[in-house]
Amino acid sequence: QEFNLISDEDQRLRWVVGAFLQNQKVDIPGPEENGFGFIGGDPFGIGQLPMEYMWLAPPWIKDEDDWALFAHTSYDISDTLEIEAGARYSDYEFYQQTNFVYGFGDAPPVLPFPPGKPAGPDRQDFAETSTDWKLALNWKPDDDNFFYGLISRGHTTGSVNIFPPWQPYPEMEVLNS
């Protein structure tokens, strides 16, 4: 859900302030509960394995919370020149529980995934905060031309990694100018 307070558009100084809230829950069952799994054949061509077998299957449960506060303002310096500034503070966190099993169906080896961790559910937690921003100068000398200068910072959230080497990865920052 997003909530906004917006100034009148016909003013020299225009602004928007707001808040964003989201909760997303994912519950993907394993194949025994009509969920999904990855099915494969004999990967080594040795003829010792059944033609099709389950080699990677969840269940996977994930609960995400994301919220942000933001503000943006525009000011007409003149009839042809405008300055804009904005900022957004974000808080993102989730937990997930996985119980991936790697193996050849019912034939051994059926190994917990990732290897080296005890069999059963594995919980991963992740949290980060971030601030994005924008500063722009817009010039429209006539109806046929528009020029602008912009510098801004944006990001894509980081996350956990359920595959080797199992290390979380940080957010990806983008600076635009």
N, C-alpha and C positions, 0 to 999 in steps of 0.2 A: 504494500500500500504506500502511496505517496501523497503527502499533504503539501500544498503550496499556498502562500500568500503572495498576491501579485499586485503591483501598483497599477495605476491608470496608465495606459499606453500613450496618451497624448501629452504627457509631462516631459519636461526637459530631463529630469532625473527619473529613471525607471528602475525597478528592482523586483526581485523574486527571492523569497526565503522559503525554506521548506525542510521537510524531514521525509526519510524513506525507511520503511520497515519491511522485512521479508523473513519468513520462516519457511523452509522447504524440507520435507521429510521424504526419504526414499527407502523403500523396503522391497528389495528384490529377492524373492525366494530362490532356493536351489531347484534343480531339476526334479527332485522327488516331490516337490510341491507345485509342479507345472511352471517353474521359473525357467531360467536359461542355464546353459552350460556350453562349453566348447567341445565339439565332438571331432575326433580325428581318426585316422586309419593307422596302419603300420608305418611309423615315421622312419624306420631304419631299413625297411624293405627286407626284413629277415624272415617274414612269414610265421613268426611265433605268436603274434598278437591277433586278436579278432580284428576283422576289417573295420569295425567302428567301435569306439569306446569313448567314454567321457574322460577328458584329460584335464579340464579345469572347470570348476563349478563353485558358485557362491553358496550360501546366502550373503547378502550385503545390506546393511542398514546404515543410513546416513541422516543426520539431523543438522541442518545449517541455519544459522542466524546471521542476518546482515542488516545493519542499520547505518544511516548517514544523516548528517545535517549539512545544509548547503545554503549559499547566498550568491546572488549575481546582481550586479548593478551596471547600468548604462547611463552615460551622461553626454548630452549634446553640448560640446564646447562651442560650436557654431552650427549654422544650418547645414554645413557640409562635413563637419568633423565630429566624430564620436569616440569616446573612450569607454572601454568595458573592463570590468574586473569581476572575478568570481573565485570561490573556494568551496571545497567539499571535503568534509571529514568523514571517513568510513571506518566502521568496526565490523570485522568479519570473523566468525568462528564456527567450527563444526566439530562433531565427533562422528566417527564411523566405526562400525564393527564388521569385520570380514571373517569369514571362515572358509577361505579358499582351500580346496584340496586338489592336488596335482597327482595324477596317477593314470592307470590304464583300466578304467572301469572298476570291476570287482577284482581284477587280477593284481597281485602285488607288483611293484610297490605302489601303495597309496600313501602319499606323503603329505604332511601338512605344508601349506604354502604361506609364508616363505619357509624354505628349509632351515632347520636349526632352531625354529621356534616350536614350542610345545603344541601339540594338536589341540584344536578347539578355537573358539573365537579369539581374534586379535583386535584390540581397540587402538585406533589412532585419533589423536586430538590435534587441532590446529587453530591458532588465533593470530590475528594481526590487525593493526590499525594503520591508516594511511591518510595523507592529506594531498589532494589534487588541487590545482589552481589554474587560473587563466588571466592574462592581461593582453588587451588588444587595442589597437588604434585603427579606426576605420575612416576613410576619406572618400567622399563621393562628390567630385568636383562638378559633375553634370549627370544627366540621366543615362548616358552611355558608358560611363567609366566608374569603376570602383576599385580602390586600392586599400590594402590593409597590411598591418604588421601585427604579428601574434607571437607570444611566447606562452607555453602552457606545459603542465605536467599532468600525466595520466598514468594509470597502472592497471595491470591484470593481477588478481590475487595469486598468492602462492598456494601450496597445498602439500599433502603428504604423498608419498610414493609407495605403492604397495608392491612394486617390483624392485629387483636388485638395482641399486644398493640400499634401498629402503630409507633413504635420507629425505627429509622434507626439502622442498625447493622454495626459494623466496619469491616475493612478488616481482613482476617484470615492470620496470619503470620505463616510461616513454617521455622524453623531453622534446617538445615541438617548438621550433622557432622559424 
